[in-house]
Amino acid sequence: MLYKKENAVNIEKNGVKMRIYNRKEQFPQAAVVCQETETGHSEEFLNKKSYFIFYIVEGAATWFIEDKPYEAAAGDTVIIPPNTRFYYMGKLKQVCVTTPAWEPQYEQHIRDIHF
């Protein structure tokens, strides 16, 4: 399958601009989202079903995974298993792949993050 940039859905959520290339209905095994932020993701959350795989294209951020900080920069990959709390702070561009494809009912809000 080919998903073209011009057919992607653009949204902004919790301080992150997202270009969503596909949804579960199109390809249930995985979803791909390009993300860009100036400050980070202003919500700590977890997903009960999907792995979140982030490849950082540009910039750097501090990732807080289960309250433990990790420094990540361009060229690094961050993998978040299901049922793992996380958020990140920093300026970056990244690609996020969720597998299986993200579904809203499996996302659980933990708390808002104030930068």
C-alpha distance (Angstrom), angle and dihedral (degrees) to the residues before:
residue distance angle dihedral
M1 . . .
L2 3.78 . .
Y3 3.80 121.4 .
K4 3.80 112.7 -166.2
K5 3.80 123.7 -147.4
E6 3.81 91.2 -127.1
N7 3.82 90.2 58.5
A8 3.80 95.0 49.7
V9 3.80 120.9 110.0
N10 3.82 115.3 -120.0
I11 3.80 119.4 -150.0
E12 3.80 138.8 153.5
K13 3.79 120.2 -136.2
N14 3.82 130.8 171.0
G15 3.82 93.7 -15.3
V16 3.81 95.3 -46.4
K17 3.81 126.0 110.6
M18 3.79 109.1 -144.0
R19 3.78 134.1 -166.1
I20 3.81 105.4 -162.1
Y21 3.79 111.6 -157.1
N22 3.79 100.4 -177.2
R23 3.78 143.1 0.4
K24 3.80 135.0 -147.4
E25 3.81 91.9 -91.5
Q26 3.80 90.2 60.3
F27 3.82 99.2 40.8
P28 3.82 116.6 0.1
Q29 3.81 95.8 -170.5
A30 3.82 96.3 66.5
A31 3.80 145.2 -7.2
V32 3.81 127.8 -149.1
V33 3.81 125.2 -148.7
C34 3.81 129.8 174.9
Q35 3.80 110.5 -146.4
E36 3.78 135.8 -166.8
T37 3.79 129.5 -178.2
E38 3.79 137.7 170.3
T39 3.82 95.1 -159.8
G40 3.80 111.2 13.2
H41 3.78 139.9 -101.8
S42 3.81 108.0 -42.1
E43 3.80 95.9 -156.0
E44 3.76 131.3 70.4
F45 3.79 108.0 -145.5
L46 3.77 144.8 146.2
N47 3.75 135.1 -144.3
K48 3.78 117.7 -135.5
K49 3.82 95.6 -154.0
S50 3.82 115.8 20.4
Y51 3.77 135.5 69.8
F52 3.83 112.7 -133.1
I53 3.81 113.0 -145.7
F54 3.82 115.1 -171.4
Y55 3.80 123.9 -169.3
I56 3.81 110.5 -168.2
V57 3.79 110.4 -139.3
E58 3.80 99.3 176.7
G59 3.81 137.7 2.8
A60 3.79 131.6 12.3
A61 3.78 140.4 -93.6
T62 3.77 143.7 -179.6
W63 3.80 109.1 -118.3
F64 3.78 118.4 -154.6
I65 3.80 108.4 -154.7
E66 3.80 114.1 178.3
D67 3.86 86.6 -18.4
K68 3.83 93.5 -56.2
P69 3.85 115.8 118.8
Y70 3.82 121.5 -130.9
E71 3.80 125.9 -177.6
A72 3.81 114.5 -137.3
A73 3.81 131.8 175.1
A74 3.80 141.9 174.6
G75 3.79 111.0 -42.4
D76 3.82 94.0 26.2
T77 3.79 126.1 114.2
V78 3.81 125.4 -145.9
I79 3.81 119.0 -162.3
I80 3.80 119.5 -165.0
P81 3.83 116.4 -168.5
P82 3.81 121.7 -147.6
N83 3.83 116.6 -78.5
T84 3.81 92.3 25.8
R85 3.82 119.5 128.4
F86 3.81 116.0 -134.1
Y87 3.79 149.8 152.3
Y88 3.81 134.6 162.7
M89 3.80 139.9 -141.7
G90 3.80 124.0 -152.8
K91 3.78 146.3 67.5
L92 3.78 113.4 -74.4
K93 3.78 151.5 133.4
Q94 3.77 116.7 -135.9
V95 3.77 146.2 159.4
C96 3.80 117.0 -122.8
V97 3.80 122.1 -160.9
T98 3.79 118.9 -172.1
T99 3.77 119.8 -162.5
P100 2.92 119.6 -136.0
A101 3.79 93.3 24.3
W102 3.83 114.5 -87.0
E103 3.80 118.5 -92.1
P104 3.83 121.1 -172.9
Q105 3.81 96.3 -135.1
Y106 3.82 90.9 65.4
E107 3.80 95.7 54.8
Q108 3.80 116.9 98.3
H109 3.81 122.0 -164.1
I110 3.81 113.0 -138.0
R111 3.82 102.8 175.0
D112 3.77 144.8 -39.2
I113 3.81 116.3 -98.8
H114 3.81 119.5 -142.3
F115 3.81 116.5 -156.1
